[in-house]
Structure formats: C-alpha cells, structure tokens
Amino acid sequence: MKAIVVTKQGNPVAPNIALQSSWPDPLMARPGEVIVKTLCSAFNHMDLWVGKGVPGLELDYPRVSGCDACGEVLAVGEGVDESWIGKRVIYNAAVVVPDRARPTDPPASTMCPNYELIGEHHNGAHAEMFACPADNLAAVSDDADPAEAAAFGLCALTAYSMMLTKGDLRPGQSVLITGIGGGVATSALAIAKHIGCP
C-alpha cells in the first residue's frame, strides 16, 4: 500500500519524509481490532515529534505517523461486532497497554505509562490502511466531510481531557483559552461554549 513514511529521526523533518508505494498492508485485524481504510488523515504536531524524536522515547524507523484520520472499517478481528464493517469512523489514538497500568491509573490516561499512541508507538493513519482497537472507534455520519472529521480526533480529545477531566470545568465558570486558531484551543472554545461557560 502507499504510505507517507518517516525514514529516520532528524531536524528538519522534511528531508526524512518519503512516499512509499510498497509499505506492508496490515494483513488482518487482531482480536479486538479493526482495519481502517484511510479516507483522510490530518497533520498533527505529534507528526513533527515523531520525525524529530522525543527525548526518552525509542522508536524504530522507518515508520508511519498519523494520529488523526477519518476512515472506513474494512475488516474486524475476533470479538469485534461485524456491524462496524463499512462504517465511517474517527478514533481515539490512545491505546491502553494493560500490563503497564498502575492501580491508580484511569483508562487510557495520557498522564501515566499505560498508553501508547497510534501514529507514534504504532504505525498510524498516513497510509492507505491502519489497525485500531475497536473500543477506540467513534462512528461519524456518511455525509460528514472526511477532512473535517479527520481533524477532530486528538485535538478534541486533548481539549476534552484538559477542560472536563483534569480541569473539572462546570457551566457558568470563566475560562481563559490561549492560542485560539489551533486545533486544541478551537476545540476547547467549542467545549466551553457547549457546556455554558461565558
């Protein structure tokens, strides 16, 4: 399959990006997973981190980044409801690693070592297909623009976690959002307005 591949770490990142037409397909969905056909993938700042390298994080190269996408489920693994096949989806890129979880960790918490990210630790969505846990999927309507849906994932989940899970924001509270125009800040603004913050 075709994939946009980070061939090695380095700064600037651009010289280390290549379009490959023979990247291996994800052959089959493992138990609990689905194979998603990418309709549109979005660029996220995490793609730069994968290309530049993150201190303390060892990754094998070459690899496919891409943590945000909209796609269509092509196949399901054992234990996954077959009704997912053919559905248009977005996904949460955080993949829980149960054997690293601590008793006090919330599921898929990005503040502890029990998660990895699709597009960072696992090959991501800047390819024609990618694998994803079925529990991480969210269906989107068939008339949704795949480009708009692709940009929603990690930015909106980051804003949600920051404002409602960690920040415990409540209706009527005031909130200061800096950096309006970026994905996380724009999502944070939409969340604040939705729950009734001035």
Secondary structure, DSSP 4 states (H G I P E B T S, - for coil): --EEEE-S--SSSGGGEEEES-PPP--SPPTTEEEEEEEEEE--HHHHHHHH--TT----SSEE---EEEEEEEEE-TTS-GGGTT-EEEE--EEE-GGG--TTPPTT-TTSTTEEEBTTTB--SSBSEEEEEGGGEEE--TTS-HHHHHTTHHHHHHHHIIIIIIS---TT------STTSHHHHHHHHHHHHHT--
